Amino acid sequence: MDHSVWSVPAREVAPIAHGGDLGGLRMAYPDAPEPWLDLSTGINPVPYRVPPVEASAWARLPGAAEVRALREAAAAAYGAPDADHVVPAPGTQILIETLPRLLAPGRVAVLGPTYAEHAAAWARAGHAVDEVSTVAGLGDARVAVIVDPNNPDGRTHSLAERRALAEALGARGGLLVADEAFADLEPVASLCPHVSAPDLAPGLVVLRSFGKSYGLAGLRLGFAIADPATADRIAAALGPWAVSGPALAIGRAALSDAEWRASAARDRAADAARLDRMIARGGGRIVGGTSLFRTADFPDGPDLYRRLAASGIAVRRFAERPERLRFGLPAGKAAWCRLSRVLR
């Protein structure tokens, strides 16, 4: 194939390992008991009950009114000024891939360690990417990326600190990408209500994930929250019918259900506290997390990872920190007992 038609060739970046894919583990541990207990992701193990979807949603292209209804529900749920500030997408990952292609190559600073796809996406689009360990280290980058609450350690920063960062970037024509994928069930203040503030716009884009909090990752739904002009640019880059009809219907129903979201926040926080106690009894030192995952260091981290896998339990490990493991939440008594037996 002749690639000369592409004006900016994608830069090669090494593949990134993610949780949720059990194929490799099944090959490495063929004698592990089935079914596997997958704790390698930070997805709510108690999903939102999917409402009935009209059969026509599967058979026709989504209509503008349906897209608008979802945008309005998302604006209300996330505290955005209104629907014009909301861009629905088939998952936040596609937004992470799209944003770097809307800006000419420049210097990008990512507050890390964090979700590795951010740095990889900006690098693939030809930007010069640095990973820094402090907000002050973001320096004079044209684009800064901050994940708050952070994955995998749950690190957070005050709203004032994040807002000041967005203001500084906006003042010099830069952009803050604030990934709030794990904010839904946490007691943290969002930047979504501030995306059109005169001292911030248009230098702020907030990303929100749907599938993690609602336990429906396979639906592939996420959102960008930005000032209307920036939102229009992102929507244009995604193209028409970016979100399926069923996802529009299910997303609207779930985002409109504030009672379910409040109950899920209470229940998952209790589960996270239970998991902390279980990890501590197993010799782990909690280093952070959110109500959907807990991250801990173990003196025998690599060996524990192997014992868990041999027992058919998948957790997240980190090549650069072999002592560190991340645990999603088990669902149901049998899953909790299964994990407890190995940790003991």
Residue pairs with C-beta under 8 A, 6 or more apart in sequence:
3 9
8 101
8 105
8 125
8 126
10 124
10 125
11 123
11 124
11 125
11 126
12 124
13 120
13 123
13 124
16 116
16 117
16 120
17 319
19 38
19 40
19 41
19 42
19 314
19 316
19 326
19 328
20 38
20 40
20 41
20 43
20 217
22 36
22 38
22 314
25 32
25 36
25 309
25 314
26 32
26 36
28 309
29 309
29 310
29 312
31 310
32 309
32 310
32 311
32 312
33 311
33 312
34 312
35 312
36 312
36 313
36 314
37 312
37 313
37 314
37 330
37 335
37 338
37 339
38 314
38 328
39 313
39 314
39 315
39 316
39 327
39 328
39 329
39 330
39 339
40 314
40 315
40 316
40 326
40 328
41 217
41 293
41 316
41 328
42 151
42 182
42 212
42 290
42 292
42 293
42 326
42 328
43 211
43 212
43 215
43 217
43 292
43 328
44 185
44 212
44 213
44 214
44 215
44 264
44 268
44 292
44 329
45 215
45 328
45 329
45 330
45 331
45 335
46 215
46 264
46 267
46 268
46 331
47 214
47 215
47 216
48 214
48 215
48 216
48 250
48 254
48 257
48 260
50 216
50 250
51 249
51 250
51 253
53 245
53 246
53 249
53 250
54 249
56 245
57 244
57 245
57 246
57 248
57 249
58 245
58 246
60 245
61 241
61 245
62 241
62 243
62 244
62 245
62 248
66 245
66 248
66 249
66 252
67 88
67 243
67 248
68 83
69 248
69 252
70 88
70 243
70 248
70 251
70 252
70 255
71 83
71 84
71 86
71 87
71 88
72 82
72 83
72 86
73 251
73 252
73 255
73 256
74 80
74 83
74 86
74 88
74 208
74 223
74 251
74 255
75 81
75 82
75 83
75 85
75 86
76 255
76 256
77 255
77 256
77 258
77 261
78 86
78 190
78 192
78 206
78 208
78 223
78 225
79 190
79 192
79 193
80 86
80 192
80 193
80 195
80 225
81 193
81 195
81 196
84 228
84 231
85 195
85 196
85 225
85 226
85 227
85 228
85 231
86 223
86 224
86 225
86 231
87 95
87 223
87 224
87 225
87 226
87 231
87 234
87 235
87 238
88 221
88 222
88 223
88 242
88 243
88 248
88 251
89 95
89 98
89 221
89 222
89 223
89 224
89 234
89 238
89 242
89 243
90 220
90 221
90 222
90 242
90 243
90 244
90 247
91 209
91 211
91 220
91 221
91 222
92 179
92 181
92 207
92 208
92 209
92 222
92 223
93 117
93 222
94 222
94 238
94 242
95 207
95 222
95 223
95 224
95 234
96 117
96 118
96 121
96 179
96 207
97 121
97 124
98 234
98 237
98 238
99 121
99 177
99 205
99 224
99 234
100 108
100 121
100 122
100 124
100 125
100 127
101 125
101 237
102 233
102 234
102 237
103 127
103 142
103 143
103 175
105 125
105 126
105 127
105 128
106 127
106 128
106 142
106 143
107 127
107 128
107 130
107 140
107 141
107 142
107 143
108 119
108 122
108 127
108 128
108 129
108 130
108 141
108 142
108 143
108 144
108 145
109 129
109 130
109 131
109 132
109 137
109 138
109 139
109 141
109 143
109 144
109 145
110 118
110 119
110 122
110 129
110 130
110 131
110 132
110 144
110 145
111 131
111 132
111 133
111 134
111 135
111 137
111 138
111 144
111 145
111 146
111 147
111 150
112 119
112 131
112 132
112 133
113 131
113 152
113 153
113 320
114 145
114 147
114 150
114 151
115 147
115 151
115 179
115 181
118 145
118 147
118 177
118 179
119 129
119 131
119 145
122 129
122 143
122 145
123 129
127 143
130 141
132 138
132 139
135 146
135 157
135 161
135 165
138 144
138 146
138 165
140 172
141 174
142 173
142 174
142 175
143 169
143 174
143 175
143 176
143 177
144 165
144 169
144 174
144 175
144 176
144 177
145 176
145 177
145 179
146 157
146 162
146 165
146 176
146 177
146 178
146 179
147 179
147 181
148 155
148 156
148 157
148 162
148 178
148 179
148 180
148 183
148 188
149 155
149 156
149 180
149 182
149 183
149 186
149 188
149 290
150 156
150 288
151 181
151 182
151 290
151 293
152 288
152 289
152 293
152 295
152 316
152 318
152 324
152 326
153 287
153 288
153 289
153 295
154 182
154 288
154 289
154 290
154 295
155 288
156 186
156 188
158 189
159 189
159 191
162 176
162 178
162 191
163 191
163 194
163 200
165 176
166 176
166 178
166 191
166 194
166 200
166 203
166 204
167 199
167 200
167 203
168 174
169 175
169 176
169 203
169 204
170 176
170 199
170 200
170 201
170 202
170 203
170 204
171 199
171 203
173 203
174 203
175 203
175 204
175 205
176 203
176 204
176 205
177 205
177 207
178 191
178 204
178 205
178 206
178 207
179 206
179 207
180 188
180 190
180 191
180 192
180 206
180 207
180 208
181 207
181 208
181 209
181 212
181 222
182 209
182 212
182 213
182 290
182 292
183 190
183 208
184 208
184 209
184 212
184 213
184 261
184 265
185 213
185 261
185 264
185 265
185 268
185 269
185 290
185 291
185 292
186 265
186 290
186 291
190 206
191 204
191 206
192 206
192 208
192 225
194 200
194 204
195 201
195 204
195 205
195 206
195 225
195 226
195 227
196 227
196 228
201 227
201 230
202 226
202 227
202 229
202 230
204 226
204 227
205 224
205 225
205 226
205 230
205 234
206 224
206 225
206 226
207 222
207 223
207 224
207 225
208 222
208 223
208 224
208 225
209 222
210 216
210 219
210 221
210 222
210 223
210 251
210 254
210 255
211 217
211 218
211 219
211 220
211 221
211 222
212 292
213 261
213 264
213 292
214 254
216 250
216 254
219 246
219 247
219 250
219 251
220 244
220 247
221 243
221 247
221 250
221 251
224 231
224 234
225 231
226 234
235 242
243 251
254 260
265 291
268 291
268 292
268 329
269 291
271 291
271 329
271 330
272 289
272 290
272 291
272 292
272 294
272 329
274 336
275 294
275 327
275 329
275 330
276 286
276 294
278 336
278 339
278 340
278 343
279 286
279 294
279 296
279 327
279 343
280 286
281 343
281 344
282 298
282 304
282 343
282 344
283 298
283 299
283 300
284 296
284 297
284 298
284 325
284 343
285 296
285 297
285 298
286 294
286 295
286 296
287 295
287 296
287 297
287 324
288 294
288 295
289 295
289 326
292 328
292 329
293 316
293 326
293 327
293 328
293 329
294 326
294 327
295 324
295 325
295 326
295 327
296 324
296 325
296 326
296 327
297 321
297 323
297 324
298 304
298 323
298 324
298 325
299 323
301 317
301 322
301 323
301 324
301 325
302 317
302 322
302 323
304 325
304 343
305 315
305 317
305 325
307 342
308 314
308 315
308 342
311 338
311 341
311 342
313 338
313 339
313 342
315 325
315 326
315 327
315 328
316 325
316 326
316 327
316 328
317 324
317 325
317 326
318 324
318 325
318 326
327 339
330 336
330 338
330 339
